[in-house]
Amino acid sequence: MTTTRTDPSDAETGPAAASAWAPLRNRVFLAIWLAVMVSNTGTWVRDVASGWLMTELSPSPLLVSLVQAATTLPVFLLSVPAGALADIVDRRRLLITVQSGLLVVGAALTLSAHLGLMSPGLLLALILVAGAGAALSGPAFQAIVSEVVGRAELRPAVALNSLGLNISRAVGPALGGLIVATAGVAAAYLFDAVSYLAVVGVFLLWRRPARTSDLPPESFLPAMRAGLRYAAGSRALGRVLLRAGGFFLFASAYWALLPLIARERLMVDAAGYGVLLAAIGAGAVAGAIALPRLKLPGHLLVLGGTLVTALVTLVLALVQDRWAATGALAVAGAAWIAVLTTLNVAAQSTLPDWVRARGLAVYLMVFFGAMTAGSTVWGLVAQSAGIEVALVGAAIGGSLAGLALARLVKLPAGTDDLTPSRHWPDPASAAPVAGDRGPVLVTITYRIDPADRRAFLDAVRELARIRRRDGAFGWRVLEDAEDPTRFEEIFFAASWLEHLRHHRRVTRADAGLQAGVNRFHRGETPPVVRHLVGADPRDEPLPAMGHDHHD
C-alpha cells in the first residue's frame, strides 16, 4: 500500500482535524486531564517555593539558575530508560508507582522546610529526585494519550494537554506566591505533596485494556537500544529534535533567571514573583485557545513563537517596570505554547505505537537537555557579566538560531500512515525455531533490468535506512558478477525473535517504499526471500523451511 506524501515544508501534523474539545467527551481522557492539571498545579507551587527559597538561602545567580537545571537534568538523563520502561511495562502501574514516590518527595521537602533543615545542597538534591520522578512519568503520560484517544483526535488531545499544563501554570505560580507569602514555603511543599493523590487515584480507578502480543515483551536494555536506533534512523523525528533543541536552549534563559529578575530588577516579593509566572501561564492558556483558530502551518508557528520569545527576552533585559514585564511574559506564554504544542504534535505524528514512548522520551531528553544546558549557561553568564547581558545574548542567539533552522530544517508533514502493515508474512518453518537462535541472515533476490540499475539502487538504499531503523544490521546490496540482472539485498537480525519483531514493526508507509523497490523487479514471481540462521554444533537441527516474500 502506498502512502500520501506531502511537502514537509507544509509541516501539518496529523490527519483531518477533529474538534478542539472533542477529546473531553472521552471520560477516561477527561479524568486523566483533570488529575494531571491538579498535580501540575502542585508542581508549579513547589517550583515557586523552591526558586524563592533559594534566593533566601543564597543570592548566587548560579545557584538560583541551578534550581531550574536540577528540575530538568534528570529528565535529560533518564528519559530514554523511562521511555523503554513505558513501552515494555504496564504504563498505568508505572505511573501509580512513580506518582506515589513523588508524594514522598513532597513530604520530605515539607518536613525539611518546616524544621529549618533546608540548605542549598539539600534543596537541589530533593529537586533532583523530584525531577527523576518527572523523567520516569513523562514518556508514559505522553504515550497514554494515543491509547485513550483515536488518531483523528491526537492533535486536539495534545493541545488540550498543553492547555491543562498552562492552566496549571496560570493558577499554580499565583497560588504558590500567595501560599509562600501568607503561610510559608513548607505549606507550599505540602500542597504539592497532596496534589499527587489526584493522579494516583485516577490511575487506580482506570482499568487499562489488556494488550496482548504473540511475541514475548522486549528486555530493558534491548528496548533502550531499539528506541535510540529508531530515533537515530528517523529523519522526520530528527528534524523535530533539531528544531526543539534550537528553541529551548535560548528560551530557557528567562525561565532560569526569572527569580532574580523579579527580586533584583523588578523589586517584587514572593507574591509578585508568582504573578509574573502566572502571567506566562495566562498567556499560554490564551494561546492554546487561539491556536486552533490560527490555521497556520507548523513551521510558521514555530518560527513566529521563536522570534516572539527572543523579543520578550530582550524586553526583560531592558525594562524594570513590573507591569511592562508582566505583559511581556504573557506574550511569552502564548509564544511558548505555540512552539511546544506544534513540536509535541510533530513528534507524536512521526512515531509508530511500538516505539512511541521511547521516541517521545528522546524528544523529552532533547527538550530538557536544552533547558538544562541553557539554564546553566545563562546562569554562568549572568553571574560573570550580569543578568542584562545574559538576556540580551539569549535573545540574539535565539532569533538567529530560529531563522537558520527555519530555513534549513523543515518540520515533517506528519501524514505518513504508521499503523502496522503486516504485509510481511511470518517466516515459514515446519516447526518453531528457538527465539534466541541467531544471527539471522535475510537475503532477497531481485531481477532488475540493467537500464533500471541506478534507479533501483537509489530506491533500495532508501529502504535500507528503514530496515536499520527497525533493527536490521549489516545491510548490503550485491550484484551477480555472472548475471547482471540478479541482485541480492542482505541484512542481519540479532536473533530469530528480533527478526519476528522486525516483521511487526513494518508500517504502511514502509510498505509503500518496499512497493517502490519491487516495481523494478522483472521476475515472473515476487522477489524470493530466504532466512539463514546461525548454526552451532550444540543447536537442534532446523526443520525444513519455506520461502516468504517481503513485498
N, C-alpha and C positions, 0 to 999 in steps of 0.2 A: 504493500500500500504506500503510495506517495503521500507527501505532506504539503500543505500550503506553506509557501515561504514568502516572507515579507522583507523588504529592505530594512536592515537593522536600524537605520537612521530614524525610522518611524518610532522605534522604541515603545510601541504599545505593549502592554504586559498582560495579556490574558485574552480569553475568549470574549464573546459578546457580553457587554456589561450588564450585570444584574442591578436591581435597585440598591441604592446606597445603604438602606436599612433592612434589606431582606434577611440577612443572617440573624437578626434579632428575633425573627419568628421561630427560630430553632431554639427550643427550650434549653438544650444542653449548652449550646453556644452562649445563650444569654446568661445562664447561671455562671459559667466559667468567666465570662466577660466581666460580670459584676464583681465576682470574688477577686479576680486579679486586679480590678480597679481599686478595691478596698486595700488589698495588700500593697499595691504600688503607692497608694496614698501614705501608708505607713512607712514605706521606704523613703519617700521624699521628706517626711517628717524627720526620720533618722538622719538623712543626709544634711538637712538644715542644721540639726543639732550638732552633728559631727563637724561640719565646716565652721560653725560659730564657736564651738568648744575649742577647736584647735587654735583659733585666733586668740583665745584667752590663755591657753596653755603655752603657746609660742607665737610670737609675731613674725616668724621667719616665712617669707614668701614661698620658699621651697617646701617647708613642712605643710603649709596650707595647701599648696598645689598637690602635695603627695596624698592628701585625703581623697582627691579625685582619682589619682593614679592608683591608690590602693583599692578603690572600688572597681576599677576597670582591668587592672593587671591580671587578677585571677581568671577573668573571662577570656583574656587573650591566651593564657597558658593552658586552660582546662577545657576550652570549647570543643576541641576535636575529640578528646576522650569522652566528654559529655555527649557529643553527637553520636559516637559509636554506641554508648550505653543506650541512648534513646532509640536507636534503630534495632537493638537486639534484645532489650528487656521490655517489660510492660511499662509504658510511659506513665500510666496512671499511678502505679506503685512507686515509681521513681520520684514523681512529683510529691506524693504524700510524704515520703521519707525525707526528701530534701527540705520541703517547707517546714516540717516538724523540727528539723535541725536548725533552721533559721530562727524559729521561735526561741530555741535555747540560746542562740547567739544574742538575740534581742534581750533576753533575760539577763545575760552576762553583762551587756552594756548598761542595762538599767541598774544592776547592783553596783557595778564599778563606779558609775557616776554618783549614785546615791550615797555610797560610803566614802566618797572622796579619794578613791584609789586610782583614779584615771591619770595617766601620763601620756605624753605624745606617742611613745612606743607602744603602750598597751592599746591606745585608741587605734593606731594604724594596724596593729595585729588583729584586733577584732573586726575592723573593717575589711581586712584581707579575707578573713574567714567568711564573713557575710558575702563578699564578692565571689568566693568559691561556691557558695550556695547558689548565687545568681548564675554562675557559669554552668553548674550542673542542671539548673532548671531551664535555662534559655532555649536550647535546641528542642527539648521536649515540648515546651509551651508552643513554640513556633510550628513544630511538625504536627501537633494535635489539631491545628486549625484545619488542615486539609482532610483530617479524619472526620471532623464534625460537620463541615460544610462541603457542598459539591464544588467541582471545578469552576462552574459558572459564577459561584458566589465567593470565590477565593479573593478576588481584588477588594470587594467591599468588606469582607471579613477582616483582611489585613488592615484596611483603612479604619475600620471600627476598633480594632485592637490599638492602633495608633491614637485614635480619638480617646479611647479609655485611658491610655497611658497619659495623655495630655490633660484630660480632665483631672487625673490624679496630680499631674504637675501643676495645674492651676490651683487646686484645693490644698494639696499637701504642703507646699512651701509656706503659704499664708498661715495654714493651721500650725505648721511647725514653728514658725516665728512667734505666733501667739502663745503656743504652749511653752516655748523656751522663755519668752518674756514674762509670763504670768506664773508658770509652775516649775520651770527649770528644765535642764537637759534630761535628767533622769525620767521625768514624766513623758518627755518626747520619745525616749527609748522604750518606755513601757507601752506607749501607743503602738509603736512599730511591732513589738513582740506579739501583742494581742491581735494585730491585723492579719497575721499568718493563719489564724484559726479559720478565716473565711475560705481560703484556698483549700486547706486540709479538709474542711467539712464538705465542700462541693465535690472534691475528688473521692472522698469516702462514699458519698451517695451515688456517684456516677457509675453505672455498670457498662464499662467499655466493651463493645462487641469483641468476641474472641476472634483472633486472626490465626488462620491455620495455613500450613505450608507442608508440601510433601518432602521438603528438604529440612535437615536439622538447622537450628539457628547458627549464625556465624559466631566464631570465637572473638573475644575482645580485641586482641592485637591485630588479627587479620582484618577485622571490621574497620579498625582505625586506618590501616594501610589502604583498604579499599576506598574509604572516604577521601583520603588525601590524594590517592591516584585519580579518582573521579574529578576532584576539584582541579588538579593539575591538567587533566586532559580535556576539560570542558571549556571551550573558547568563550561560550556565552557567559558562564559563571565568572570566568576570568575577567571579562570586561566589567561586570558589575563590581568585582572586588577592587579593580583599579580605580573606578570612579568613587567607591566608598572610601578607600584609603586616602585619596586626594582631597576629599571633602573634610573628613573627620580629623585629620591631622592638624588642620588650621582652625576648624570650628571649635576645637577643644579649648582654645585659648581663653575665650570669655567665660566658659564654664569653669575652668580651673581657677581663674583669678577673681571670680565674682565675689567671694567673701571679702577679699582685700579691696576690690573696687568699692564695695558697699561701706566698709569700715573706714578706709583711708581717704578715698576720693569723694564719696557722697555723704560721709559722716552720718550714717544711719545706724540704728540699733538692730537687734535680732529680728524684731517685728518688721522693720523696714527692709531687711535682707529677705525675709520671707515674701514681702510684697514684690520685690524685684523678681524672685523666682516664680512667683505666681503670675507675673506679667508674661513671662515666657510661656507658661502653661496656657494662659488665656489666649495668647496669640496663636498657639498651636491648635487649641480647640477651634478657634475661628477658622484657621487654615484648613483643618481637617473637614469642617463642614463645607467650606467653599471649594475644596479640591475637586469633588466630583463634577462641579458645575464648570470648571475651567476648560475641560475638554482639550487640554494641551498635551502634546506628545511628551513622553517621559524625559527625553534628553533636554527639552526646553525647561521643564520643571526643575531638573537637577542644576542646570546652568544658572537659571534665574535664582534659585534658592542659594546657590554658592555665592553669587555676586552680592545678593542682598545681605547674606551673613557677613561677608567681608566689609560691606559698608557699615553695618551695625557695629562691628568690632572697631572700625575706625572712629565712629561716633563716640563709643565708650572711652576711647583714648583721649578725645578732645573735650568732652563736656564734663562738668561737675555738678550739673543741676539734676537732682534726683528724679524730677518728673520727666525731663527730657530723656534720661537714661531708662526710665520705666517704659516710656513709649517706644524707644528703640528696641528694648528687649522683647516687647510684644511683637514687633515686626520680625525680630529674630526667631521667635517661636513659630510664626507662620512659615518662615523660610525653612526652618528645621523640619517641620512635619512634612512639607512638600518633598524635601530631599529624602527623608527617612522612609516615608511610605513608598515612594517611587522605587527606591533601591531595594526595599524589602520585597515588594511585589515582583520586581525583576528577578531577584534571587530565587524566590519561590517558584517562579514560572520556568526556570531553567533546570529544575531538579525532578527526576522521577521518584516515585514513592520509596523505592528500595534504599535510596541513599539520601532521602530528604533531610533527615535530622543532621546527618554528617555534613552535607553540603551547607546547610544553614549554620552549622557550627563553625565552618570555615569562614563564612560571611561574618558571624559574630566575632570570630577571632580577629579578623581584619578591622572590623568596626572598633572593638575595644582596644586592640593593639595600637591603632592610630590614635585613639583617645588617650591611652596611657602614655605613649611616646610624646604626643603633643602637650599633654598636661605637664610632663616632666621638663620638656624643652622650654616651654613658655614660662614655667616657674623659675628655671635657672636664668633665663634672660631677664625676667622681672627682678630677680634678686641681684643680678650684676649690673643691669642698666636701667631698671625702673619699669613700673607697670605700663607706662605710656609707650615706651619703646617696644615692649613685648606685644602689645595690642596692635600697634602700627605694623610691626613686622608680620604678624599673623594675617592682618588684613591684606597687605600687599601680596604676601606669598599665596594666600588662599585664592585671591582673584586671578593671579597669573596661572596657578595650577588648574583652576577651574576652566579657564579659557583654553589652555593647552589640551586638557583631557577631553573637553567637549569637541575639539576639532579632530583629535587623534583616536579616541576610544568611544565608539558608538555603543549605546545600550542595546541589548538584544531585544528583538521584537517580542519574544515570549509566545509565539504562535505554534511552535512545534508540538506535535502530539506525542507526549511522553508516557502514554499508557503502554503496558507490555504488549508486544505484537504476537508473541507465541508462534511466530512463523518458522522458528527452528524446531523441528521435531526432536524429541529426546533421542540421543544416540541409541541405535538398536543393538541389542545383545540377547543371546539365548538365555542368559541368567544374569542376576545382578553382579555388577563389578564393585569391589570394595571402594568406598568413597575416598580413602586415603591413598589409593594407588596413584602413582604419578611419577614423573610428569606426564601429561597427555599432549601428544603432538597431533595437531589437526592439519590436514592437508586438503586443499580444494583445487580441483583440476578444471581449468578453463580452456576452451578452444577459441582463439582470437584471430581474426583476420589481420594479417601483417599491416594493412593500411590503418587499422584501429589501434596499433600498438601503443603509441604515445597517449592517446586519449584514455585507453584502458588503464595504463599505468598511473596516470594522474588520478583517475577515479578510485582505483583500488588503494592508493596511498591515503586518500581521504578516509576511506573505510578503515584503514589500519589505525588511524587515530582513535576511532570509536572502539575498535577491538581492545587496544591498550587501555583505554579509559575504563572499560568494563572488566579488566582482569587478565587479558592476554599479555604474553611477553615473548620476546624472541621473534617478532614478526619479520617475515621476508616474503618477497615475491621473486620467483625464479623462472627462467625460460629455458626450454629444452634446446640444447645445442644441436640436436639432430632434427628436431621438428619445430620450426619457427612458429607454428600455430599453437603450441602447447605451453601453457603457463601454470605454475604451481604457486598458490598462496599458502604459506605455512605460518603457524603460530603455536605457542605452547600455553597450557594452563598448568597451575601448580599441582593439581590433583583432579581426579575424576569428579569429585564433589564440586570443586571450583568451576570446572567446565559446565556442569549442570546449572550452577548458579549463573554463569555467563549466558546460558540459554534463556533463563528467566529475566535477565536484565535488558535484553534487546527490546527497544521501543519501536513504535510505529514509524517514528521519524528515522530511526536507524534502518528500518525495513525499506524505506524509500531510497536511502543510499545504496543498500545492497541490491535493490532492483535496478538502480542506475548502472552498477557494475555488471550485473548479469545480462544487461541488454547487449553487451559486447560479445557475449558467449555465442559461438556459432555451432555448437554441438547439437546432435539430434535429441539428446536428453539434457536435463539440467546439470550444472556443474556437480561433479562427483566429490563427496566428502568422505574422508577416511579418518579414523581415530586410532592412533597408536599409543599404547600405554607402556610406561616404563616397566621393564622386566627385571626380575631378580630371581635367582635360583630358589629362594625361600618362598616366593609368591605362589599362590594357587594358579594352575593353568587358566588362561582366559577362555571363556566359552566362544563359540563361533559367533561372529558379529557381522551385521549387515552394514549398509551404507545409508546415510541420510543426506539431505540436500539443504544447504544454508541458502535458501532463496526467498 
